[in-house]
């Protein structure tokens, strides 16, 4: 991932898009906001890579077995209290 600081270098949208064809960009705007710009297919590629990762799948399996800290009913009750109270 390459960082582009628009406070230091001025690039057009087309310039940013050309760079994003090569790699994912972290764009820092003049007012300090950050954005990520990447090829739309990059997400699909990353998802496929994660789907083939034994380490990531093991993490997900472990995570899915973790006990919930609240039940659905408890969450619904909390939400009702917030909207009515």
PyMOL commands that set and color helices and strands:
alter all, ss='L'
color gray80, all
select helices_A, chain A and resi 13-22+40-51+54-64+72-84
alter helices_A, ss='H'
color red, helices_A
select strands_A, chain A and resi 2-5+25-28+34-37
alter strands_A, ss='S'
color yellow, strands_A
deselect
rebuild
show_as cartoon
